[in-house]
Amino acid sequence: MSVEDAAAAIYAIQNAQAADLVRSVVVNSGYDPRDFVVYSFGGAGPVHCANYARDLGAEAVVVPLGATASTFSAYGLATSDVVLSAEVSDPANHPVPPEVVQRAYDGIEGELHERMDAQQLPFKSVDITREVDIRYSMQLSEVATPVPAGSLDQEALEGVAETFDELYAKLYGSEAGFRDAGLQLITYRAYATGTLPFSSELPGHETGSGTPAPSGQRRAFLSHEAGWQDAAVYQNADLRAGHRFAGPAIVEADTTTLAVPAGMNAEVDRLGNVVLTDEKGA
């Protein structure tokens, strides 16, 4: 096996593994990957995203390029909301007296407010959301189920139980549940979300139209199906909002490289992101 063949095999395995990991997370959450868009960032992500997104059947791939391409996770961490959680386990059979449930949430929410104050950050707001882990008796699969805010009564708790039935059926199938066995409330949990004063508005990218002029061309292996091909090379600094081009192509940025295999179309959106779509799904 040549070095090139070995590299091609490694590339194919990496793409397949990425697709399997994404698929397992999405499917296990009760969703279909074909209903979603892949958001690909980081230094290496754009090299693989078109291939594993095609494997998943995703609607499109959005690749954020520019100054934050390879540091998008860190940027997101620095500007995202602060989320803290607290929980208490107190297993009991449904129906649980509302005052017992209310007392549990009053305690953990009080703890969360104290911890948020200790952050000493200028939050615009702090919001509390609740959930409870519920399972059917004689089963082990627990499902985190939303709980309404405010004072709880028996009617509210029965609504929580009905929501659990719906979520369980969505995750495991409509015939998987066994309500006649009864329900067990296991763990009460709350989240405090502190919103920081960062603007969500981003500056628009300089506009252009048509197909940009490539900076060059080179032989490249961009997909296992197509093998080695002549690929147009574009510089990210030259791309403008509205530019369109088709694979096989390569987009070079200062901190990452985007691979656009044959059969994929690319378009630069108003924020300078490159959006990839499969010709077969267009």
Secondary structure, 3 states (H helix, E strand, C coil): CCHHHHHHHHHHHHHHHHHHHHHHHHHHCCCCHHHCEEECCCCCHHHHHHHHHHHHCCCEEEECCCCCHHHHHHHHHHHCCEEEEEEEEEEEECCCCHHHHHHHHHHHHHHHHHHHHHCCCCCCEEEEEEEEEEEECCCCCCEEEEECCCCCCHHHHHHHHHHHHHHHHHHHCCCCCCHHHCEEEEEEEEEEEEECCCCCCCCCCCECCCCCCCCEEEEEECCCCCCEEEEEEEEHHHCCECCEEECCEEEECCCCEEEECCCEEEEECCCCCEEEEEHHHC
